[in-house]
Each structure stands twice: as structure tokens, then as C-alpha cells.
Amino acid sequence: MPLPSAAPDGKILPPPEGIVTNSGSLLTEGRQGRTSPTEKTRLFALFGNPVGHSLSPLMHNAAYEALHLAARYTAFAVPDAETALRRMRETGIEGASVTIPLKTTIMAGLDEIDDHSRAIGAVNTVWAKEGRIFGGNTDWVGCTRSLKDHLDLRGKTFAILGSGGAARAAAFGIRQEGGNPIVLYRNPEAGIALARDFHCPSRPLADLERVEAHCLINATPVGMSPNAAGIPVPPRTLSRFAWVMDLVYNPLRTRLLCEAEAAGCGVITGLPMLVHQGAEQIRIWTGKEPPVDLMGRVAEEELLRRSACRGNS
């Protein structure tokens, strides 16, 4: 059977390179050469819908090649969590990334979930072991490691825009590292619930100019391509923050970050969070230390390539 690949209706499509032998092992030809035909390829995946835009297959496959692992990571567009878990079991997928809209619905079908994921209320990483499927969350790891590349979180206040899964992961991670999150919401019900769960204050987004914080984090999709002209807060408010982080990574330089830089703020793009959460998944699945710099480089090159293509279209 062909190696699974993404399809709009969740059907399995043949991969862009490589073939599956009758024994089930994969012969792939990467940039550095071929894997051994006697070495069984380990399968990893991304489940969600849509997934065609994802940078994860590029990052993960580059990492496996650099680690000399016979492994292949493929994106699946699936209609629901049940389909994703069934495909894991039927095809021998060892580990998978989970993205929207499955991060919460997949939890009910897992055999075990770690405490961090329960606190956040979402799973973005699953893995199979001894017939059981486990769930964890590496989004919070990605967020905090991205922040810690630039500043010490301890004792600092972080104003988080949003109240969805990304905001919950950010609030949890900041708490874990000794920081103080404050939730700025448009949706009172979700925002107040998030603040209650993580024992932190919350304010309506309209109160932004009265909030004192060291760093502003956009955990909403505002400004994401193709709606890159969007900005979640008025530019005049940005000079009050030493740092501004945008969890949106496409485009790489969002309007929010451009305005923040013009206002004199330090800026943190969303790409390092994506890279760090993916690297942590590789550690969980393989026990190996991933080439984080390589993953970031190939992801950034692809984003720049896409941006150039849009500019020429």
C-alpha cells in the first residue's frame, strides 16, 4: 500500500517520493541518498484539517534525515479524531502531531493523558506504545523556550491576547516558568474561564492601555495569511511593552511585529515556537536530540519562498 499523504477528504494518497515494498518497508531517496531496503521505516504523522499549509512535514523530515533515521512524517487531512486514531493503529504510526480542529476532541479516545495536557485542556502530541496511545502537549514548551531565548520569564508579567488553545498553552507555560500571565479577552466567558483555570487576572481587550506588562503575546489568528493586514491591537498601544511576541508565523513578519519594532519593542516571531514544539515531539518519539537550528532554517526558507511566490503572483 502507498505511504499515506494528505488529501482534502482524508483519503490516502501516494507520497511525493519513495515507494513501499511488499514487506511494508519504505525505500526513500532524500537529499543525502537512500535508506537501506532492509530497514523498516518508522512512520510519524500530522492529523488535522486543513493541513496542506503545514511546515511540520518539512521540518520533521529534515530532522530525521540529519539524524540518519529511517523515518517518514506525513500530513493527513482527517474529518475527526476517531479517524486519526484508527489510522494510527491500522498503519503502525508511532507518533503524531495533532492540530486544529482535533486538539481537544482527540483526548476522549486516548488511553492516557499527561497532567500538563489536562491542565491546558488540549493535546498536540500523541504516541503509541505497547498497544496504547498516549497524549501530551508540547505547545507550552515551544512557547516558553521561544520566550526564554530572549528574556527571563521569572517575575515578569505577560499580557496574553486571546482565550483559545494557544492562549491556554502560553498561560500554562508562563506559570510553569515563574511568570505572571494576564488574559486580555474579547469573549468574556472564555477569557474569564482561562484566567480562573490558571489563577491569573483577566481584563477586556478594551482595557489594554491600562494593563502593565513586560511582554505582549498575540495568541489569536489575527494577522495570519491571507489576512496579513490585520492587527489585534492599535499600533499606538505597543510602545508600552518591552517585548511583543506573535504566535502567528505566516507571514513571518506580521503587521503586529512590524508596528512593534517601529515602536521600539523587541519582537519575537511565531516560528521558533513552532520549531521548538516540533523538536520536543521528536524527543518524545525517538529519544534523540533533534537538530533545532536546521528545523528552523528549513521552515524559514519555505516561508520566505511562499512569500516570494505570493509577491510574484
C-alpha positions in Angstrom: 0.0 0.0 0.0 1.3 3.5 -0.6 2.6 5.7 2.2 -0.3 7.9 3.5 -0.3 11.5 2.5 -2.6 14.5 2.9 -5.9 14.7 1.0 -8.8 17.0 1.4 -11.2 14.2 2.1 -8.9 12.2 4.3 -8.1 9.6 1.7 -4.6 8.1 1.4 -2.5 9.4 -1.5 0.9 8.3 -2.7 3.9 10.2 -1.3 5.8 12.6 -3.5 8.9 10.4 -3.3 9.6 6.8 -2.2 7.8 3.5 -2.6 6.5 1.0 -0.1 7.8 -2.6 -0.6 5.6 -5.6 -0.2 7.1 -6.2 3.3 5.9 -2.7 4.4 9.3 -1.1 4.5 9.8 2.2 2.6 12.6 2.9 0.1 13.1 6.7 0.2 15.5 8.8 -1.7 16.4 12.1 0.2 18.9 14.7 -0.5 21.7 12.6 1.0 20.9 9.2 -0.5 18.8 6.1 0.1 17.8 4.3 3.3 18.5 0.6 3.4 15.8 -1.5 1.9 16.1 -3.9 4.8 15.5 -1.2 7.4 11.8 -0.7 8.3 10.8 2.9 8.1 9.3 4.4 11.2 6.1 6.4 10.4 5.1 9.7 12.0 2.2 11.9 11.0 0.3 15.2 11.3 -3.5 14.9 11.8 -5.9 17.8 11.4 -7.9 19.7 8.8 -6.6 21.6 6.9 -3.0 20.5 6.8 -1.8 21.4 3.3 -0.2 24.6 4.6 1.8 23.0 7.4 5.5 23.3 7.7 5.7 20.3 10.0 6.5 17.6 7.3 9.3 19.7 6.0 10.8 20.3 9.5 10.4 16.7 10.7 11.7 15.0 7.6 14.8 17.3 7.5 15.4 16.4 11.2 15.1 12.6 10.6 17.4 12.8 7.6 20.0 14.7 9.6 19.7 12.1 12.4 20.1 9.3 9.9 16.8 7.8 11.0 14.7 5.7 8.6 11.6 7.7 9.2 8.9 9.5 7.3 6.5 12.2 8.6 3.3 12.8 6.5 0.3 15.1 6.8 -3.2 13.7 6.9 -6.4 15.7 6.4 -8.9 13.8 8.5 -12.5 14.5 9.3 -12.4 13.7 13.0 -10.3 12.3 15.9 -11.7 8.8 15.6 -10.3 8.6 12.0 -6.9 9.8 13.2 -6.6 7.2 15.9 -7.9 4.4 13.7 -5.3 5.3 11.1 -2.6 5.3 13.7 -3.5 1.8 14.8 -4.0 0.4 11.3 -0.9 1.8 9.7 1.6 1.5 12.5 2.2 5.2 13.0 4.3 5.6 16.1 3.7 9.2 16.8 1.6 12.1 15.5 1.2 15.8 15.8 -2.4 17.0 16.3 -3.6 20.3 15.1 -7.0 22.1 14.7 -9.7 21.0 15.0 -8.7 17.9 16.9 -6.6 19.1 19.9 -9.5 18.7 22.3 -11.7 16.1 20.7 -8.9 13.6 20.4 -8.5 13.5 24.2 -11.5 11.3 24.7 -10.0 8.5 22.6 -6.6 8.3 24.3 -5.6 5.7 26.8 -3.6 8.1 28.9 -3.0 11.9 29.0 -0.3 13.7 30.9 -1.1 16.2 33.6 0.1 19.2 31.6 -2.3 18.4 28.8 -5.2 18.1 31.3 -4.4 21.5 32.7 -4.2 23.1 29.3 -7.2 21.2 28.1 -5.6 20.2 24.8 -3.3 17.6 23.2 -1.0 18.3 20.3 1.2 15.2 20.5 0.3 11.5 20.6 2.4 8.4 20.5 1.8 4.6 20.6 3.5 2.3 23.0 2.7 -1.4 23.8 -0.8 -1.2 22.2 -1.8 2.0 24.0 -1.9 5.6 22.7 -0.7 8.4 24.9 -1.3 12.1 24.7 0.8 15.2 25.6 1.2 18.8 24.9 4.4 20.5 23.6 2.9 23.8 22.6 3.6 25.2 26.0 7.2 24.0 25.8 7.6 25.7 22.4 6.2 29.0 23.7 8.3 29.2 26.8 11.5 28.1 25.0 10.9 30.7 22.4 10.4 33.4 25.1 13.5 32.2 27.1 15.7 32.7 24.0 15.1 36.4 24.6 14.2 37.1 28.3 13.9 35.6 31.8 10.3 34.9 32.5 10.5 34.8 36.3 8.6 37.6 37.9 7.6 39.3 34.7 4.1 40.0 33.6 2.9 38.8 30.2 -0.3 40.2 28.6 -1.9 37.4 26.5 -4.3 38.3 23.7 -6.9 35.6 23.3 -8.6 32.8 25.2 -8.2 29.7 22.9 -5.9 26.8 22.9 -2.7 28.8 22.1 -3.5 31.3 24.8 -4.0 28.4 27.3 -0.7 26.9 26.4 1.1 30.2 26.7 -0.5 30.9 30.1 0.4 27.5 31.4 4.0 27.7 30.2 4.5 31.2 31.7 3.1 30.0 35.0 5.5 27.0 34.9 8.5 29.3 34.4 7.5 31.7 37.2 6.0 34.4 35.1 2.7 36.2 35.6 0.1 36.0 32.8 -2.8 38.3 32.4 -5.5 37.4 29.9 -7.0 40.0 27.6 -10.2 38.8 26.0 -12.9 39.6 23.5 -15.0 36.7 24.6 -15.7 37.2 28.4 -16.8 33.6 29.0 -13.7 32.0 27.6 -11.3 34.6 28.9 -12.6 34.6 32.4 -12.6 30.8 32.4 -9.0 30.7 31.2 -7.9 33.1 34.0 -9.8 31.1 36.6 -8.1 27.9 35.5 -4.6 29.4 35.7 -5.2 31.6 38.7 -4.4 34.8 36.9 -6.2 38.1 36.3 -8.2 38.9 33.2 -9.3 42.1 31.6 -11.4 43.0 28.5 -9.2 43.8 25.5 -10.5 47.3 25.6 -8.6 47.8 28.8 -5.2 47.1 27.1 -3.9 50.7 27.7 -4.4 50.3 31.4 -2.6 47.0 31.6 1.1 47.0 32.8 3.1 44.1 31.3 6.7 43.5 30.2 5.6 41.5 27.1 2.5 41.3 24.9 1.7 38.0 23.3 -0.7 37.6 20.4 -2.4 34.2 20.8 -5.1 35.0 18.3 -5.1 34.3 14.5 -5.4 38.0 13.7 -2.8 38.9 11.1 -2.4 35.4 9.7 -2.0 34.9 6.0 -4.0 35.5 3.8 -5.4 38.3 6.1 -1.9 39.7 6.8 -3.1 43.3 7.0 -4.9 42.5 10.3 -3.6 43.6 13.6 -5.1 42.6 17.0 -4.4 45.9 18.9 -4.0 49.6 17.9 -0.3 50.3 17.0 -0.3 53.3 19.4 -0.5 50.9 22.4 2.6 48.9 21.6 5.3 51.3 22.9 4.3 50.4 26.4 5.7 46.9 26.1 9.4 46.0 26.1 8.7 42.9 24.0 5.9 41.8 21.6 5.5 38.1 20.6 3.2 37.0 17.8 2.3 33.3 17.7 1.3 33.7 14.1 4.2 32.5 12.0 2.8 33.0 8.5 3.7 35.7 7.4 7.0 35.5 9.3 6.9 39.3 9.9 3.3 40.1 10.8 1.9 43.6 10.8 1.9 43.4 14.6 5.6 42.7 14.8 6.4 45.4 12.2 4.5 48.0 14.1 6.0 46.8 17.4 9.5 47.1 16.0 8.7 50.6 14.7 7.6 51.5 18.3 10.9 50.4 19.7 9.9 47.0 21.1 11.9 43.8 20.9 10.0 41.3 18.7 9.6 37.5 18.7 8.2 35.8 15.7 5.9 32.7 15.9 8.3 30.4 14.0 10.5 29.5 17.0 7.5 28.3 18.9 6.5 26.0 16.0 10.1 24.7 15.8 10.6 24.1 19.5 7.2 22.3 19.9 8.1 20.0 16.9 11.6 19.4 18.3 10.1 18.3 21.6 7.9 15.9 19.8 10.9 14.3 18.2 12.5 13.9 21.6 9.3 12.1 22.9 9.0 9.8 19.9 12.6 8.9 19.3 14.6 9.8 22.4 17.1 11.6 20.2 18.2 15.3 20.3 16.8 17.0 17.2 18.7 19.5 15.0 16.7 22.5 16.1 18.7 25.0 14.1 18.2 23.0 10.9 14.5 22.7 11.5 14.2 26.4 12.0 16.3 27.2 8.9 14.3 24.9 6.5 11.0 26.3 7.9 12.1 29.9 7.5 13.3 29.2 3.9 10.0 27.7 3.0 8.0 30.7 4.5 10.2 33.1 2.5 9.7 31.1 -0.6 5.9 31.2 -0.2 6.1 34.9 0.4 8.1 35.4 -2.8 5.6 33.3 -4.8 2.7 35.4 -3.5 4.5 38.5 -4.4 5.1 37.3 -7.9 1.6 36.1 -8.5 
